[in-house]
């Protein structure tokens, strides 16, 4: 095998994938059912128990009891942090407010399920050498169902703004489809895919943008704008041969957003709503940051939530008031759960949980950057740049939106961890190929003076070493 070339025109290294058909079908079902947030099997529970949870439980059980599962399991640092976070969440229940014990148990069960799901699927991807392309492709093809579903229901609803297709509400749709947009954009930059696949990815990205627009969530608009600005800056970091593709997707996204904003209101009232909400982004930003000069904002939702978080933290600074204990408690002036995920961890799990949550988010960001540094000179460079921009955009969204129980967040985690696994495998194989070539060259007679200088490898195996996790 030849070492990877930095040229984008070089052959793309294809790693053998040995995922059994049963697991492939489960992953396909999970990636579709992740979007079906309005489908509930247990109506009495506030939180969803739907096809995603059923399929996820089947995957977890089948993986852990299968005699083919490699032992011991490997734990990425993010997985270790999630286990520690689970321990803190359990410990925080000693401070749970009166009347919130049952809610705390439900929230613990959800967090445990999602942690086990991540552990099982990460080890599944590692054991069977599953490429992140597999997940990206599945999600993009399902967007060909979810996207038209949203658009059709939106058109049928006419002037009604609340229609959200398969989602429980517009807030769900905005947050989920922001993640879907970035995943579709990532897949469009995967090297070597056919033009048909690229069109599927771009169609998914376009329909995701429409869903984001008509959802009216200004915090999601702001996150998207920041992500696109980061993508523009990433253009500088892209290799010269990769920049044309970056320019093309940037023009595509910005052009589509401009068309929906400028011309869309003539045809759809939902896009007129989008136009009016965009004009209010600065108000939402000022209100969220607590710097608004508007007297009403002083007693608005954001201010009241910050006040409740401060009360909860002051009451129990180390372990918080208990995971799941904030909504409808004496600490919640609005009765709602904390919308900001970092503030939720601060209120419900105290400093211990908030620091672990920050460590998880930082570890994921470092994973993306580490993978990009390893493969920046290859045809995969653009994919990792879009992944970095998308994750950064979503981090902004998480400052306001609730994501820890959002199914697409956990799919994104799989994409990030799977992308690091993929980068590690490529680096290891490239280092092996370089070593084999050097052995062959050492066995040959020395070249004559003035002969061609041997090619330098594009990736140094020693420069990017990961511990086997």
C-alpha positions in Angstrom: 0.0 0.0 0.0 1.3 3.4 -0.9 1.3 6.2 1.7 -1.4 8.8 1.4 -0.7 11.6 -1.0 -1.5 15.2 -0.1 -3.1 15.7 -3.5 -6.9 15.7 -3.6 -6.6 13.9 -6.9 -4.9 10.9 -5.3 -6.8 7.7 -4.7 -8.8 7.7 -1.5 -7.8 5.1 1.0 -10.8 2.7 1.5 -10.7 0.7 4.7 -12.5 -2.6 4.8 -15.7 -2.5 6.8 -17.1 -5.7 8.3 -20.3 -4.5 10.0 -22.8 -7.4 10.2 -26.1 -6.9 8.5 -28.1 -7.0 11.8 -26.1 -4.1 13.2 -26.3 -2.2 9.9 -30.1 -2.5 10.0 -30.2 -1.3 13.6 -28.1 1.7 12.8 -30.2 2.5 9.8 -33.3 2.4 12.0 -31.7 4.5 14.7 -30.7 7.2 12.3 -34.2 7.5 11.0 -36.1 7.2 14.3 -33.8 9.9 15.8 -36.0 12.5 14.0 -39.3 11.0 15.1 -39.6 13.0 18.3 -43.4 13.2 18.2 -43.7 9.4 18.2 -44.2 8.1 21.8 -45.0 4.6 23.0 -45.6 5.6 26.6 -47.8 8.7 26.6 -47.8 9.2 30.3 -44.1 10.0 30.3 -43.0 13.6 29.5 -39.8 12.3 27.9 -40.0 10.2 24.7 -39.9 6.5 24.7 -40.2 5.8 21.0 -38.6 3.6 18.2 -35.2 5.2 18.8 -35.1 4.0 22.5 -36.4 0.5 21.6 -33.9 0.0 18.8 -31.2 1.5 20.9 -32.0 -0.9 23.8 -31.9 -3.8 21.4 -28.5 -2.8 20.0 -27.1 -2.3 23.5 -28.3 -5.7 24.7 -27.3 -7.6 21.5 -23.8 -6.0 21.6 -23.1 -6.7 25.3 -24.3 -10.3 25.2 -22.9 -11.3 21.8 -20.0 -13.8 22.0 -18.4 -12.0 19.1 -18.0 -8.8 21.0 -14.3 -8.1 21.6 -13.3 -7.9 25.3 -12.3 -5.9 27.1 -14.2 -2.9 25.8 -12.3 0.2 24.9 -13.1 3.6 26.5 -12.3 6.8 24.7 -11.6 9.7 27.2 -15.1 11.1 26.3 -16.6 7.8 27.4 -14.7 7.8 30.7 -15.9 11.4 31.3 -19.5 10.4 30.5 -19.2 7.5 33.1 -17.9 10.0 35.7 -20.8 12.4 34.8 -23.3 9.6 35.3 -21.8 8.9 38.8 -22.1 12.6 39.7 -25.7 12.7 38.4 -26.6 9.8 40.6 -24.8 11.3 43.6 -26.6 14.6 43.1 -30.0 12.9 43.9 -29.2 13.4 47.6 -30.2 17.0 47.2 -33.3 16.5 44.9 -36.1 18.9 45.8 -39.3 17.6 47.4 -41.6 16.1 44.8 -38.9 15.7 42.1 -37.5 12.3 43.1 -39.5 10.4 40.4 -38.5 12.9 37.7 -34.9 12.5 38.8 -35.0 8.8 38.4 -36.5 9.1 34.9 -33.7 11.6 33.9 -31.1 9.2 35.4 -32.5 6.3 33.4 -32.4 8.4 30.2 -28.8 9.5 30.8 -27.8 5.9 31.6 -29.4 4.6 28.4 -27.6 7.2 26.2 -24.3 6.6 27.9 -24.6 2.8 27.3 -25.7 3.5 23.8 -22.5 5.6 23.1 -20.3 2.9 24.7 -21.8 0.1 22.7 -21.8 1.9 19.3 -18.3 3.3 19.8 -17.0 -0.2 20.4 -19.1 -1.5 17.5 -17.5 1.1 15.2 -14.0 0.3 16.5 -14.4 -3.5 16.3 -15.9 -3.6 12.8 -13.9 -0.7 11.4 -17.1 1.3 10.7 -16.3 4.4 8.7 -18.1 7.7 9.7 -19.2 7.7 6.1 -21.7 5.0 7.0 -23.5 7.1 9.5 -23.3 10.2 7.4 -24.8 8.4 4.4 -27.6 6.9 6.4 -28.6 10.2 7.9 -28.5 12.0 4.5 -30.7 9.4 2.8 -33.2 9.6 5.7 -33.3 13.4 5.2 -34.8 12.6 1.8 -37.8 11.5 3.8 -37.7 13.9 6.7 -37.1 17.0 4.6 -40.1 16.5 2.2 -42.2 15.6 5.2 -41.5 18.9 6.8 -41.9 20.9 3.6 -45.2 19.2 2.7 -46.8 19.7 6.1 -45.6 23.2 6.2 -47.2 24.1 2.9 -50.4 22.3 3.9 -50.5 24.3 7.1 -50.6 27.6 5.2 -50.3 30.5 7.6 -50.0 28.2 10.6 -46.4 28.6 11.9 -46.5 25.7 14.5 -46.3 22.8 12.1 -43.1 20.8 12.7 -43.5 17.6 10.6 -42.2 14.5 12.5 -41.0 16.6 15.5 -42.8 17.3 18.7 -42.6 21.1 18.2 -40.7 23.9 16.3 -38.0 24.0 19.0 -37.2 20.4 18.4 -37.2 20.8 14.7 -34.8 23.7 14.8 -32.2 22.1 17.0 -32.4 18.7 15.3 -32.2 20.0 11.8 -29.2 22.3 12.7 -27.3 19.1 13.5 -28.7 17.4 10.4 -27.6 20.4 8.2 -24.0 20.1 9.4 -23.9 16.4 9.0 -25.2 16.7 5.4 -22.6 19.3 4.7 -19.9 17.0 6.1 -21.0 14.2 3.8 -20.9 16.4 0.8 -17.2 16.9 1.5 -16.4 13.2 1.9 -13.8 12.4 -0.9 -14.5 9.8 -3.5 -18.3 9.7 -3.3 -20.3 9.7 -6.5 -22.0 12.8 -7.8 -25.4 11.3 -7.0 -24.3 10.9 -3.3 -23.1 14.5 -3.3 -26.5 15.7 -4.6 -28.3 13.7 -1.9 -26.1 15.4 0.7 -26.7 18.9 -0.7 -30.4 18.2 -1.0 -30.5 17.2 2.7 -28.6 20.3 3.6 -31.0 22.5 1.6 -34.1 21.0 3.2 -32.5 21.3 6.7 -31.9 25.0 6.1 -35.6 25.4 5.2 -36.7 23.6 8.4 -34.3 25.8 10.4 -35.7 29.0 8.7 -39.4 28.2 9.3 -38.8 27.1 12.9 -38.1 30.7 13.9 -35.5 29.8 16.7 -33.3 32.9 16.8 -30.7 31.1 18.9 -30.4 28.5 16.1 -30.1 31.3 13.5 -27.3 32.8 15.5 -25.5 29.5 15.8 -25.8 28.9 12.1 -24.4 32.3 11.3 -21.4 31.8 13.6 -20.8 28.3 12.1 -20.8 29.7 8.6 -18.3 32.5 9.6 -16.0 29.8 11.1 -16.4 27.9 7.8 -15.3 31.0 5.9 -12.2 31.3 8.2 -11.5 27.6 7.7 -11.1 28.3 4.0 -7.7 29.8 4.8 -6.7 26.5 6.6 -7.8 24.3 3.6 -5.2 23.1 1.2 -5.1 25.0 -2.1 -6.5 22.0 -4.0 -9.4 21.7 -1.6 -10.5 25.4 -1.6 -12.7 25.2 -4.7 -15.0 22.8 -3.0 -15.2 25.0 0.1 -16.1 28.0 -2.0 -18.8 26.0 -3.8 -20.6 24.9 -0.7 -20.3 28.4 0.9 -21.9 30.0 -2.2 -24.6 27.2 -2.2 -25.5 27.8 1.5 -25.4 31.6 1.5 -27.2 31.8 -1.8 -30.0 29.6 -0.5 -30.4 31.5 2.7 -30.5 34.8 0.8 -33.1 33.5 -1.6 -35.3 32.3 1.3 -34.9 35.6 3.1 -35.4 37.9 0.2 -37.8 36.1 -2.1 -39.3 33.3 0.0 -42.0 35.5 1.7 -43.7 36.1 -1.6 -44.6 32.5 -1.8 -44.8 31.1 1.8 -46.0 32.9 5.0 -43.6 30.7 7.0 -40.7 32.4 5.2 -42.2 35.8 6.0 -42.0 34.7 9.6 -38.4 33.7 9.0 -37.7 37.2 7.6 -39.2 38.9 10.7 -37.4 36.7 13.1 -34.0 37.3 11.6 -34.5 41.0 12.3 -34.8 40.1 16.0 -31.6 38.1 16.4 -29.7 41.0 18.1 -32.5 41.3 20.7 -32.3 37.6 21.5 -28.5 37.8 21.8 -28.6 40.8 24.2 -31.3 39.2 26.3 -29.5 35.9 26.6 -26.3 37.6 27.6 -28.0 39.9 30.0 -26.8 43.1 28.4 -30.1 44.3 27.0 -31.2 47.8 27.7 -34.8 46.8 27.4 -36.5 47.2 30.8 -38.8 44.2 30.1 -35.8 41.9 29.6 -34.9 42.4 33.2 -37.8 40.3 34.2 -37.9 38.1 31.0 -37.4 34.4 30.6 -33.6 34.4 30.4 -33.2 36.6 33.4 -35.6 34.5 35.5 -33.8 31.3 34.4 -30.4 32.8 35.4 -31.9 33.8 38.7 -33.1 30.3 39.4 -29.8 28.7 38.4 -28.0 31.1 40.8 -30.4 30.2 43.6 -29.8 26.4 43.0 -26.1 26.8 42.8 -25.9 28.8 46.0 -28.0 26.2 47.8 -25.8 23.2 46.7 -22.6 24.4 44.9 -20.8 21.0 44.8 -23.3 18.5 43.6 -26.3 20.7 42.6 -29.9 20.2 43.5 -30.2 16.8 41.7 -30.2 15.8 38.1 -33.7 16.4 36.8 -34.7 18.4 39.9 -35.0 22.0 38.5 -38.3 22.0 36.6 -41.4 22.9 38.7 -39.2 23.2 41.8 -38.8 26.1 44.2 -35.7 27.1 42.2 -37.5 27.5 38.9 -39.2 30.9 38.6 -40.8 29.9 35.3 -41.5 26.3 36.1 -39.5 25.2 33.1 -36.3 23.2 32.9 -33.1 25.1 32.3 -32.8 25.8 28.6 -29.0 26.3 28.6 -27.3 22.9 28.9 -24.2 24.3 30.7 -26.4 26.1 33.2 -28.5 23.0 33.7 -25.4 21.1 34.7 -24.4 23.9 37.0 -27.8 24.0 38.7 -28.5 20.3 38.9 -25.1 18.7 39.3 -23.1 21.7 40.7 -19.4 22.4 40.0 -18.6 18.7 39.8 -21.0 18.1 36.9 -20.5 21.4 35.2 -16.7 20.8 35.0 -17.2 17.3 33.7 -19.6 18.6 31.1 -17.1 21.2 30.0 -14.4 18.5 29.8 -16.6 16.4 27.5 -17.2 19.3 25.2 -13.6 20.3 25.1 -12.5 16.7 24.6 -14.8 16.4 21.6 -13.4 19.6 20.1 -9.8 18.4 20.6 -10.7 15.1 19.0 -11.9 16.9 15.8 -8.8 19.2 15.7 -6.5 16.2 16.3 -8.0 14.3 13.4 -7.8 17.3 11.1 -4.2 17.9 12.0 -3.4 14.2 11.1 -5.2 14.3 7.7 -5.2 17.9 6.7 -2.9 17.3 3.8 -5.1 14.6 2.3 -8.4 14.6 0.5 -10.2 14.2 3.8 -9.0 17.6 5.0 -12.2 19.4 3.9 -14.4 16.9 5.7 -12.6 17.6 9.0 -12.8 21.3 8.5 -16.6 21.2 8.0 -16.8 18.9 11.1 -14.9 21.5 13.1 -17.1 24.4 11.9 -20.3 22.4 12.5 -19.3 21.3 16.0 -18.3 24.9 16.9 -21.7 26.1 15.6 -23.5 23.6 17.7 -21.5 24.5 20.8 -23.0 28.0 20.4 -26.5 26.5 20.1 -25.9 24.4 23.3 -25.4 27.6 25.3 -29.1 28.1 25.0 -30.8 24.9 23.7 -31.2 21.7 25.6 -29.2 19.0 23.9 -28.1 16.4 26.4 -31.3 14.3 25.6 -31.3 15.2 21.9 -30.9 12.1 19.9 -29.0 13.7 17.0 -26.4 15.1 19.6 -25.5 11.4 20.3 -25.3 10.6 16.6 -23.0 13.6 16.2 -20.8 12.2 19.0 -20.6 8.9 17.1 -19.6 10.8 14.0 -16.8 12.7 15.9 -15.5 9.6 17.7 -15.8 7.5 14.5 -13.9 10.2 12.6 -11.1 10.0 15.1 -11.0 6.2 14.8 -10.9 6.5 11.0 -8.0 9.0 11.2 -6.1 6.7 13.6 -6.5 3.7 11.2 -5.3 5.7 8.2 -2.3 7.0 10.1 -1.4 3.5 11.3 -1.8 2.0 7.9 0.2 4.9 6.3 3.0 4.4 8.8 3.1 0.7 8.1 3.2 1.3 4.3 6.1 3.8 4.8 8.0 1.3 6.9 7.5 -1.5 4.3 8.7 0.8 1.5 11.7 1.8 3.5 12.6 -1.9 4.0 12.3 -2.5 0.3 14.4 0.5 -0.5 17.0 -0.6 2.0 17.2 -4.0 0.3 17.9 -2.4 -3.1 21.3 -1.1 -4.3 22.0 2.6 -3.5 20.8 4.9 -6.3 23.3 6.5 -8.6 24.3 10.1 -8.1 21.8 12.4 -9.6 18.9 9.9 -9.2 15.4 10.8 -8.1 15.0 11.6 -4.5 12.5 9.3 -2.7 9.1 10.8 -2.1 8.4 12.0 1.5 5.4 10.5 3.2 2.4 12.9 3.5 1.7 11.8 7.1 4.2 10.9 9.7 3.0 8.0 11.8 5.2 9.0 14.7 3.9 12.6 14.6 0.3 11.7 15.4 0.1 8.8 17.8 -3.1 8.0 19.7 -3.2 5.6 22.6 -5.3 2.6 22.0 -8.6 3.5 23.7 
